[in-house]
Amino acid sequence: MPDTILIVDDEQHIIDLAKMYLEVEGFKTASATDGRQALRQILSDKPQLVVLDLMLPGLDGWEVCRRVRAESDVPIIMLTARSDDIDRIVGLELGADDYLTKPFNPRELVARVKAILRRTDRKPAAPSDLVLTLDNLSIYPERRIVTVGGKPVSLRVKEFDLLLTLAENKGVVFTREKLLDVVWGYDFAGETRTVDVHIAHLRHKLSGMRPTIETVWGVGYRLDVE
């Protein structure tokens, strides 16, 4: 069955444009034009990914994202009509996985959808017991499970991929640009603040983890194994 992408926007021409490009690539699409309708569809129909506009009637995109994150880890790409960092940062902090600024290139939207779903869908037919252990941190790459001190920690798609990248290259310093390339899988137009927000999420969720995620000032991040 093809993956279903829910497009949430109050501008019909945006919905039509996104649907056309996504359906050409083999995706199934659904749509909603206000926040409350979107919330109902996300929680009942369980799409594989949501493209969510911020400026919606009834219930704005920020509130939709906040409520969805209380119930679901479905990947969310936010659409914002403003180029201000604050919109994007707030969206990421509420749990969005990615964002695009309007007007956007529909081919870039398709590329971002594919990049996120490649990671989401990376599940083996028979999960193995392969584990990467560093002090009290354990990562099961194929099952996408993380534990700290034996206790499971729930991470979203990009958070898991970011942690795994650092853990597989322990001690190596990654620039923000390199992490964008490796984890997000495409040119993210220099939006390195995205990496900082996801690192902050990881540090909060993995409190008490050893080794720690260390900031190398002026450069980037590494997993401190000393």
C-alpha positions as CSV (number, residue, x, y, z in Angstrom):
1,M,0.0,0.0,0.0
2,P,1.3,3.5,-0.8
3,D,2.1,5.8,2.0
4,T,-0.6,8.4,2.8
5,I,0.4,12.0,3.1
6,L,-2.0,14.4,4.8
7,I,-1.8,18.0,3.5
8,V,-3.2,20.6,5.8
9,D,-3.6,24.1,4.4
10,D,-6.4,26.6,4.1
11,E,-5.3,27.6,0.6
12,Q,-6.7,25.1,-1.9
13,H,-4.1,25.9,-4.6
14,I,-1.4,24.8,-2.1
15,I,-3.2,21.5,-1.5
16,D,-3.7,20.9,-5.2
17,L,-0.1,21.6,-6.0
18,A,1.3,19.4,-3.3
19,K,-1.2,16.6,-4.1
20,M,-0.2,16.7,-7.8
21,Y,3.5,16.3,-7.2
22,L,3.1,13.7,-4.4
23,E,0.7,11.6,-6.4
24,V,2.9,11.6,-9.4
25,E,5.6,10.0,-7.1
26,G,3.2,7.3,-6.1
27,F,1.9,8.6,-2.7
28,K,-1.7,8.6,-1.7
29,T,-2.9,12.0,-0.4
30,A,-5.6,13.3,1.9
31,S,-6.3,16.9,2.8
32,A,-7.7,19.2,5.5
33,T,-8.4,22.9,5.5
34,D,-8.5,23.8,9.2
35,G,-6.8,22.7,12.4
36,R,-9.6,20.8,14.0
37,Q,-10.4,18.8,10.9
38,A,-6.6,18.0,10.6
39,L,-6.4,16.9,14.2
40,R,-9.3,14.5,13.8
41,Q,-7.9,13.0,10.6
42,I,-4.4,12.6,12.0
43,L,-5.6,10.8,15.1
44,S,-8.2,8.6,13.3
45,D,-6.8,7.9,9.9
46,K,-3.1,7.7,11.0
47,P,-1.3,9.0,7.8
48,Q,2.4,8.2,7.4
49,L,3.3,11.9,7.2
50,V,1.7,15.3,7.7
51,V,2.4,18.5,5.8
52,L,1.1,21.1,8.2
53,D,0.6,24.8,7.5
54,L,1.1,27.1,10.6
55,M,-1.6,29.7,9.8
56,L,-4.9,27.7,10.0
57,P,-8.4,28.8,10.9
58,G,-9.9,27.4,14.1
59,L,-6.7,25.8,15.5
60,D,-3.3,26.9,14.3
61,G,-0.5,24.6,13.2
62,W,1.5,25.1,16.4
63,E,-1.5,23.9,18.6
64,V,-2.2,21.0,16.1
65,C,1.4,19.9,16.4
66,R,1.4,20.1,20.2
67,R,-1.7,18.0,20.5
68,V,-0.6,15.4,17.9
69,R,2.7,15.0,19.7
70,A,0.9,14.1,22.9
71,E,-0.6,11.1,21.0
72,S,1.6,10.3,18.0
73,D,5.1,10.3,16.6
74,V,3.8,10.8,13.0
75,P,6.4,12.8,11.0
76,I,5.4,16.4,10.5
77,I,6.7,18.9,7.9
78,M,5.6,22.4,8.8
79,L,4.8,25.1,6.2
80,T,5.4,28.8,7.2
81,A,4.7,31.9,5.2
82,R,7.3,33.8,7.1
83,S,11.1,33.5,6.9
84,D,11.5,34.5,10.6
85,D,13.5,32.0,12.6
86,I,11.1,32.1,15.5
87,D,8.3,30.4,13.5
88,R,10.6,27.5,12.5
89,I,12.2,27.2,15.9
90,V,8.9,27.1,17.8
91,G,7.7,24.5,15.3
92,L,10.7,22.3,15.8
93,E,10.5,22.7,19.6
94,L,6.9,21.6,19.5
95,G,7.9,18.4,17.7
96,A,7.9,19.1,13.9
97,D,10.5,17.1,12.0
98,D,11.1,19.5,9.2
99,Y,9.8,22.8,7.7
100,L,9.5,24.7,4.4
101,T,9.0,28.4,3.8
102,K,6.2,29.5,1.4
103,P,6.4,29.8,-1.5
104,F,8.1,26.5,-1.8
105,N,9.4,24.3,-4.6
106,P,7.0,21.3,-4.8
107,R,10.0,19.1,-5.9
108,E,11.7,20.1,-2.7
109,L,8.6,19.1,-0.7
110,V,8.6,15.7,-2.4
111,A,12.4,15.3,-1.6
112,R,11.9,16.0,2.0
113,V,8.9,13.7,2.3
114,K,10.9,10.9,0.8
115,A,13.9,11.6,3.0
116,I,11.8,11.4,6.2
117,L,9.9,8.3,5.1
118,R,13.1,6.4,4.1
119,R,14.2,6.7,7.8
120,T,10.7,6.0,9.2
121,D,10.2,2.9,7.1
122,R,13.7,1.4,7.8
123,K,12.4,-1.7,9.6
124,P,13.9,-5.2,9.1
125,A,11.7,-8.2,8.4
126,A,13.1,-9.9,11.4
127,P,14.5,-7.5,14.0
128,S,17.9,-8.5,15.2
129,D,19.6,-8.1,18.5
130,L,22.4,-5.9,17.1
131,V,23.2,-3.3,19.7
132,L,25.6,-0.4,20.0
133,T,26.6,0.1,23.7
134,L,28.5,3.0,25.1
135,D,28.6,3.2,28.9
136,N,24.9,3.3,30.0
137,L,23.6,4.1,26.5
138,S,22.4,1.3,24.3
139,I,21.1,1.7,20.7
140,Y,19.4,-1.0,18.7
141,P,19.7,0.4,15.1
142,E,17.4,-2.0,13.3
143,R,14.7,-1.9,15.9
144,R,15.2,1.8,16.5
145,I,15.2,1.4,20.2
146,V,17.3,3.5,22.7
147,T,17.8,2.8,26.4
148,V,19.7,4.7,29.1
149,G,20.6,2.6,32.1
150,G,18.3,-0.1,30.8
151,K,15.3,2.2,30.6
152,P,13.7,2.8,27.1
153,V,13.7,6.4,25.8
154,S,11.2,7.4,23.1
155,L,12.9,9.4,20.3
156,R,11.4,10.8,17.1
157,V,12.8,9.9,13.7
158,K,15.4,12.7,13.4
159,E,16.4,12.5,17.0
160,F,17.2,8.8,16.7
161,D,19.1,9.3,13.5
162,L,21.1,12.2,15.0
163,L,22.0,10.2,18.1
164,L,22.9,7.1,16.0
165,T,25.2,9.2,13.7
166,L,27.1,10.6,16.7
167,A,27.3,7.2,18.4
168,E,28.5,5.4,15.3
169,N,31.3,8.0,15.0
170,K,32.1,8.4,18.7
171,G,34.6,11.1,19.4
172,V,34.3,12.6,15.9
173,V,33.4,16.2,15.7
174,F,30.5,16.9,13.3
175,T,29.8,20.4,12.0
176,R,26.2,21.4,12.0
177,E,26.3,21.5,8.2
178,K,27.6,17.9,8.1
179,L,24.9,16.7,10.4
180,L,22.3,18.3,8.2
181,D,23.7,16.5,5.2
182,V,24.0,13.1,6.9
183,V,20.9,13.1,9.0
184,W,18.4,15.2,7.0
185,G,19.8,13.8,3.7
186,Y,19.7,17.0,1.6
187,D,20.8,20.6,1.4
188,F,19.0,22.3,4.2
189,A,19.9,25.8,3.1
190,G,22.2,26.5,6.0
191,E,19.5,26.2,8.6
192,T,21.9,25.0,11.3
193,R,19.6,26.2,14.1
194,T,17.6,23.0,13.3
195,V,20.5,20.9,14.6
196,D,20.8,22.9,17.8
197,V,17.0,22.4,18.5
198,H,17.3,18.6,18.0
199,I,20.4,18.4,20.1
200,A,18.6,20.2,22.9
201,H,15.7,17.7,22.6
202,L,18.2,14.8,22.9
203,R,19.9,16.2,25.9
204,H,16.6,16.7,27.7
205,K,15.3,13.2,26.8
206,L,18.6,11.5,27.5
207,S,19.2,13.1,30.9
208,G,21.7,11.0,32.8
209,M,23.2,9.4,29.7
210,R,26.9,8.6,29.5
211,P,28.6,9.5,27.3
212,T,27.3,13.0,26.9
213,I,26.7,15.1,23.7
214,E,29.5,17.7,23.8
215,T,29.4,21.1,22.1
216,V,32.7,21.9,20.4
217,W,32.4,25.7,20.3
218,G,32.7,27.2,16.9
219,V,32.6,23.8,15.2
220,G,29.7,21.5,16.1
221,Y,29.0,18.4,18.2
222,R,30.5,15.1,19.2
223,L,29.7,12.2,21.5
224,D,32.2,12.5,24.4
225,V,33.6,9.1,25.1
226,E,36.3,10.1,27.6
